[in-house]
């Protein structure tokens, strides 16, 4: 029997929420994570995933160390309890060997005397 095409369904908040609540209450070993596409989210003012990760890492870092240790040194698999975690600075923000912990993009490497 061929599938019947239906127009998109409009869900109420309760209708959307109930399946998640059921899984949360009855299957404690399951978890959810929302991943939004960069094209839609950035244009809507929602931070990109990498920006959110940087924010979360910064918050965790401040709580754990009070900022006394550079984030790049603190953010390890052991400290975060995330197997195989490797901290990487966002693109364009690689460390400057002359000033550890300071993004390289703040210091031009050419065109200055």
KEZADREN-408852 format. One record per residue (C-alpha): residue in three letters; x, y, z. Coordinates in steps of 0.02 Angstrom, whole numbers, plus 50000, padded with zeros to 5 digits. Example, Ala and Ser with C-alpha at 12.3 -4.5 7.8 and 13.67 -1.06 7.14 Angstrom:
2
ALA506154977550390/SER506844994750357/
This chain:
113
UNK500005000050000/UNK500755017049952/UNK501185029450088/UNK499965043550114/UNK500745060650103/UNK500125072350237/UNK500345090750260/UNK501575095450399/UNK500875093550573/UNK500855107950695/UNK501325102250870/UNK500865110551032/UNK502255113151159/UNK501525098951263/UNK501445087251113/UNK503255091151071/UNK503845089351251/UNK502965073151301/UNK504055060651204/UNK505615068551281/UNK504865067851455/UNK504385049551431/UNK506145044851378/UNK506925055251518/UNK505835047151651/UNK505855029151589/UNK507565027451507/UNK508815036151622/UNK510305030451517/UNK509715040751367/UNK510155058951342/UNK509735072451215/UNK510805085651134/UNK510175098751012/UNK511315102950868/UNK510765117650764/UNK511365121150589/UNK512545135850579/UNK511655144050433/UNK510005145750524/UNK510655148550699/UNK511995161850667/UNK510825172350562/UNK509525171150701/UNK510735176950834/UNK511025159650907/UNK512885156550941/UNK513775143450837/UNK514195126850920/UNK516035131350935/UNK515575147851018/UNK514465138751144/UNK515835126051181/UNK517075140251212/UNK515825148751329/UNK515485132551425/UNK517325128351439/UNK517665145951501/UNK516315144551634/UNK516915127351692/UNK518715133651693/UNK518305148851801/UNK517315138151925/UNK518695125051938/UNK520245136151941/UNK519675153951971/UNK520615157951811/UNK522305154151891/UNK522825141751756/UNK522745144851568/UNK521195137251491/UNK522195127951359/UNK523185119051497/UNK521675115451607/UNK520475109051471/UNK521035090851468/UNK520125074251452/UNK520515070451635/UNK519915087151704/UNK518325086951601/UNK518045068151619/UNK517785066651430/UNK518795052351354/UNK519895057551208/UNK519475076151230/UNK520755087651149/UNK520605106351172/UNK520825116651015/UNK520755135451003/UNK519485141750877/UNK520145144250701/UNK521135160250689/UNK521505160150874/UNK523035149050882/UNK524225153051023/UNK525595165650996/UNK527275158151050/UNK527865175351106/UNK526335177451220/UNK525645160351273/UNK523765160251293/UNK523555176051189/UNK522735172851020/UNK523945174850875/UNK522675185050775/UNK522965199550894/UNK524775201050841/UNK525125202850654/UNK526615192950590/UNK526985204350443/UNK526805222250385/UNK527455229950546/UNK529205236350581/
